[in-house]
Amino acid sequence: MGFATDAIHAGVVPDPTTGSVMTPIYQTSTYVYESPGKSTGYDYARTINPTRSALETNLKTLEGGRAAYAFASGMAAISAVMTLVKAGDHVVVSHNVYGGTYRLFARVLEDYGLTFTYVDTSRLDAIEGALRKSSRMVYVETPTNPMMVLTDIEKVAALCRGRGLVSVVDNTFLTPCLQRPLDLGADIVVHSMTKYLNGHSDSVGGAVILARDEHAERVKFVQNSVGAILSPFDSWLVLRGIKTLPLRMRAHDENGQRVARFLASHSKVERVLYPGLPTHPQHDLARRQTRGSGGMISFYLKSDQAAARFFAPLRLCALAESLGGIETLICQPSTMTHASVPPDERRKLGLTDNLVRISVGCEDVDDIIADLDLGLSAA
Ligand SMILES: Cc1ncc(COP(=O)(O)O)c(C=O)c1O
């Protein structure tokens, strides 16, 4: 089936009891056994829940994986993936991943004997240079949050395959609607479903989608053993949100292109980071690897003082963390989403106070532009 058809239908079958067209919220913790030791296939709701299973089948189909597992947050999903490596192992990571991912790696997992090297994964030689005997995984975010640096997934996946490394791609920003890392050879995709997949800023969730059965078995085991599962209600919300994913992503992409062009032409804006603009250094890769650049744009104002003045007049764009909702959200990464990255590291990455990140929503684009113009007039 086509992507839009799968988004609406994959994993969803009429409820066997009532014929309900929409998957019910199976709000139960346990199920009746047919006889001692003989369950219906459903025994305990941490292990399996029909609403979550419907969502997991849907996710597996959209990303083209062998299996998918839904977690209580994006960070829970990433934590589950990191159980594929163990004490003594080394991981190469994109150097400006989401701040929470950096915090998990640097301040939690290093205490358990894992080591991480952060490199510019847009450069294959930088990845190769960082590899050690103990390297087991390459963890990539593309585009990165918030610097919008792309990594060539096909090349990184091939490098990993040649050296027996696991390749992981955080596909939160583009979703399978605009980018399918498993088709390009990656082993694992992770998502914060809090963002575009759910799309309505009313649920926190995460997902892991896997191309290989041996990884899938382990992640399934960890999902049940650790227990950071997505609730039935949140599973239902995301399943419902995904039905409009293709429509929303088209609108995010169209509005993103318009807003990026507006910002790029504005005298108060120093520089725009958006792979959909021909001025982005990796525009050609964006055209090859993705089916659109979506709604995430970062831009530099001319000074930190200008940034301090920019946010106050905004009325439509909500000053908030997170992204990927139907409404436009805007933030200052250095003080909000990436405050957990040490100041020195932030400076090195270009994560300065005059950097603004916008998650362009699906409102009328002229209204978004008019609101940004108000902020820029004050900047
Ligand atoms: C790219 C990316 N990955 C992962 C996460 C973590 O997801 P969650 O907040 O759902 O735990 C985020 C959160 O902002 C993110 O932006």
The ligand as an SDF file (V2000), in Angstrom:
LIG
                    3D

 16 16  0  0  0  0  0  0  0  0999 V2000
   15.6740   14.5000   18.2040 C   0  0  0  0  0  0  0  0  0  0  0  0
   15.1550   14.0740   19.5460 C   0  0  0  0  0  0  0  0  0  0  0  0
   15.3520   12.8100   19.9630 N   0  0  0  0  0  0  0  0  0  0  0  0
   14.9050   12.3870   21.1640 C   0  0  0  0  0  0  0  0  0  0  0  0
   14.2400   13.2290   22.0240 C   0  0  0  0  0  0  0  0  0  0  0  0
   13.7610   12.7250   23.3590 C   0  0  0  0  0  0  0  0  0  0  0  0
   12.3920   12.4570   23.3200 O   0  0  0  0  0  0  0  0  0  0  0  0
   11.3750   12.5610   24.5620 P   0  0  0  0  0  0  0  0  0  0  0  0
   11.3570   14.0080   24.9860 O   0  0  0  0  0  0  0  0  0  0  0  0
   10.0880   12.0730   24.0070 O   0  0  0  0  0  0  0  0  0  0  0  0
   11.9060   11.6940   25.6510 O   0  0  0  0  0  0  0  0  0  0  0  0
   13.9860   14.5470   21.6230 C   0  0  0  0  0  0  0  0  0  0  0  0
   13.2730   15.4670   22.5180 C   0  0  0  0  0  0  0  0  0  0  0  0
   13.1860   16.6590   22.2810 O   0  0  0  0  0  0  0  0  0  0  0  0
   14.4670   14.9810   20.3580 C   0  0  0  0  0  0  0  0  0  0  0  0
   14.2770   16.2420   19.9330 O   0  0  0  0  0  0  0  0  0  0  0  0
  1  2  1  0
  2  3  1  0
  2 15  2  0
  3  4  2  0
  4  5  1  0
  5  6  1  0
  5 12  2  0
  6  7  1  0
  7  8  1  0
  8  9  2  0
  8 10  1  0
  8 11  1  0
 12 13  1  0
 12 15  1  0
 13 14  2  0
 15 16  1  0
M  END
$$$$
